[in-house]
Amino acid sequence: MDRALRRLTLAVFAVKLGTLAVNALTFPRLRAAAPTPERGRVSLLVPARDEAHNLIRSLPPLLAQGALEVILLDDGSRDGTADLARRLGAAVLDGQPLPDGWVGKPWACAQLAREARGDILIFTDADVTWHTGALDAVLAEMRRSGADLLSVFPRQDNRTPGERLVTPVVDDIILTAFPAPLLRLAHPSASAANGQVMAFRSAAYRRLGGHGAVRGEVLDDVAFSRRVKEAGGRLGLALGGRFIGVRMYRSYPESVRGFAKNALLLHGGQRALLVGDLALHIAMYTLPLLRRQWGLVALAWVQGAGVRWLTGRTRPADLLEALLTPLAPLPALPVVVAALQRTTTWKGRTYPKGQHRMRGGSN
């Protein structure tokens, strides 16, 4: 049994490290680009619900990008989000009540798109920080790739020990499970996207039906990426590098709640698959550490360090974080337990678990 498990572990590591190597050579990264008049045709659109604590830091650099407009939709916030955004200089829309059959974020984005005047629509979350030159870098990547939808994976900005326990799994999944050449295939099943930054050509967005086409999708970003390919469009992906970053959660409990809302959906709504995935990772990463199988532990450390190098997270604290890779499945246990519940509550709204699409209801 031990020999079979070791062979399985080595095989999985071979796939993961091989995929990481391929992505190191082929996964697009945002690069510096000269300013272009095209930025004056861009609408930067921010759905926000109780995001004042993030906007105080993220909105000023977004406003400085030189876009045609920056519009924020306040989705029933109770923390002064709208007043802060107006004070900083953004145009603010007051969100309308959530209609039956819609998920909150697609409805907020649909309202933003209705008001936008730009030829390029970029939806970006309130916790995402756009650094100097980011918009020019995004526009350059859109031109280079010819993408109708370009989705960017921001660089993680983890600061506290609690944030470092779970949040890095985002980078690990995309860079060790999805080789970039595979994601360039035209088939809709070879699709991925990140709702934190979604840049559309306006004509393509409206041709697809806008966010109304994914109104009931909890994973609206992935659903949109598939629809782009189904319609014969081109999907682009890129790492944000030094241009776009994000601080998703500020504590371990917040990370657990955040990841639990999507964990089951990312496993096709199959509870057995979710539990089996966690069990496999405990066997692959944590069990070798307990057994002092240092060769396997070293492979986990190499993977962790490689992911951080590729995303540009090379500060000493980030590289030391890679040492936690063998233990990473253990902090994920509460995520799985919470994900197995029948419903999930996020920002005051409750959604059913185990299905990508809502089946009615105005939660």
Disulfide bonds with the S-S distance in Angstrom:
none
